[in-house]
């Protein structure tokens, strides 16, 4: 809008309004909710990786004083639920497929009674042969986890048979012919990555209440309430409109809280007990039975000309997605993200994901990003060494540019900040890295996200009301899991309406009170929700200006709004307040000022005059540099300095942007160095926070984050997504620094002291 | 069998009957509705339940409720003076040290105890002192900055 005067809220480090509630302990998370008569729930979980449930006897548990309800698979509808593939029931029916799968649940007066009741439930299992390794699960004769797999509902209509969850073949050019080119330098390696937990500090929690009419309300730590309510309704066998899902403040998500695991269970218990029911998972349950980033094996072969031109790539990826899958790992996105930020004319990537009797895979910050970046960015660095070429030059030579078709083939790149990020990183290296000391090394890697047309995601809408005192209320379906989504919404509305950001309140993430919304995630929230909020606020602004023009006897074009005042630009003394206009609107035929907007593909095409889907207008690129020192005796890596430049398009809130990236880097350090869910025969052995090692404060290196701003064309005020990119390229940057420091190439994550020491010992002397 | 304990909670004399197996965390959250003290692991590893017991930072999941008899307990709800936020609370909000906020009460309480002992800490000392508190969102950098700013203001 050309008439917006000074930018007031955008581009400023506005503190998050909810931060004050969180700092005083008054923010209410799902697990903090207490309703009159509320019961506590506990879940009985399978001790077997694969077994048939012969019988469940709950009679003794039901008799225990204080127990109000015991639920089993018989209490949930036969309709399967799931995030993409609907492959499970909230409580197991007939079979269990992994250790920790929910089998029964109890609601009782307190948690001790609920736990005692669990011990009184008799479950007879018939153990079945189990398979834990992805390759073994694909072999002939392997036990089949989901005999009815082809009949399951699947949003992506993926290829699936036997234990194969999905198979995608992405192929461009003529790979076999390209590898026959004379003089080509080829390098082949196999990479293994570990399972990573989302590691949010708030274990999942949910509270359910069923009213006298059977209407269900669930408060839950979920970031996609409109999606999760479907799982609740399907489990209860009621229409979605009979379930209201509300996401209060969420204690971290990192991909995990878009899934539905516990919400149907509390709803079933609340219906049965006729009392409100709360379930707060334990950390053991989180690390035993909840989702993690899929472990992956990547075989990668590249052919490069002596001048550094990448000619061909041949790769296969095998993801282990556990007993049920919430990850969609091994989908088309993971295939093309292996190609990364590069122009590779001949490429073949086969991505497969496989069911095994291990804990489920799910979304974890930047799904498939860290696995694929580890392989590709490690590989290129090693190739640069083979060619005796500067690894930066090798990357620049092959990097995607504006106008290139992205690897998926689904759009043309524009607004790339990739080269800016690389040049800033190079400048930092010159400036900040001193002469190399013994056992010290430097590594670089590129990260990327959102190389897809943004219009593909369209489910979003917003309502903006101007209240009689001139304050603004925004209704949005978006959840805030800590990323600052509600602050962004307030800033955008404030900017458009010329009302201070403190005077904007956000009502959010309630499936009945707010408009539909697909959910937080994918670094798409600012782009998508920011745009619909901007449009709804512009709608309200038009109404405001029209009413003010009548009051001031001026033309609408003459007016502007700032600091809660509508005024004639050429004669600012002719003015009225937003409050006055809004208050008078209520007394006139105009009624109240309510702006609305809904994102739709048709609307985008109409407004922008072309099909946005052809354009990748908000690519998120980053360049990461790590300087490490390796202890040659123990193999311990310490990160001395870390740098990243990331293109955020336009930093709507520089404080929040930097916070996202810093958090992403440290998340990536955990993935690179310590984090790994270890299991034996399907049981996760380190399901606690003293053996599953999240990064702590002393692990943080001297960290520098630079924001690069190459605006997107269609994002609100030029913004691009931020959240995922920070964690993607950390592991390869460290692995590349390790090769620089010690001359060893470690291809398995995490880079634990044991693994590094072993590589040092087997180094050819 | 419940038995009574008496202690000072956020500067108020308090008497309440507690079960011998209740933790201080359980007492605060479930019996007294002070839910600013969070629950993340119940094993003393995440620090989101940190409160001050006689001025020392403790993980309330590792302290039995009965142990606080005749003690002084300060939780996040008692840190501000009336409407005036404690400098740590304000700095955490203003410096971006709070994202999801689930770890924030624990961090603020741990930092409060630490700054009382060491009013002018180096960044390394801050990091070491907070090793028992996990944050998954911020990467800790802005938490360090907030504590440094609050330390300056308190000094």
Interface residues (C-beta under 8 A of the other chain):
Chain A: X13 X15 X16 X18 X19 X20 X21 X22 X23 X24 X25 X26 X27 X28 X29 X31 X32 X34 X112 X198 X199 X200 X201 X202 X203 X249 X250 X251 X252 X253 X254 X280 X282 X283 X481 X482 X483 X484 X655 X656 X658 X659 X662 X663 X664 X665 X666 X667 X688 X689 X690 X694 X696 X697 X698 X700 X703
Chain B: X21 X29 X30 X33 X34 X35 X36 X37 X38 X39 X40 X41 X42 X43 X45 X46 X48 X75 X76 X77 X79 X80 X85 X89 X90 X92 X93 X94 X95 X96 X98 X99 X100 X101 X102 X103 X104 X105 X108 X124 X126 X127 X128 X130 X131 X132 X133 X134 X135 X136 X137 X138 X139 X140 X141 X142 X143 X144
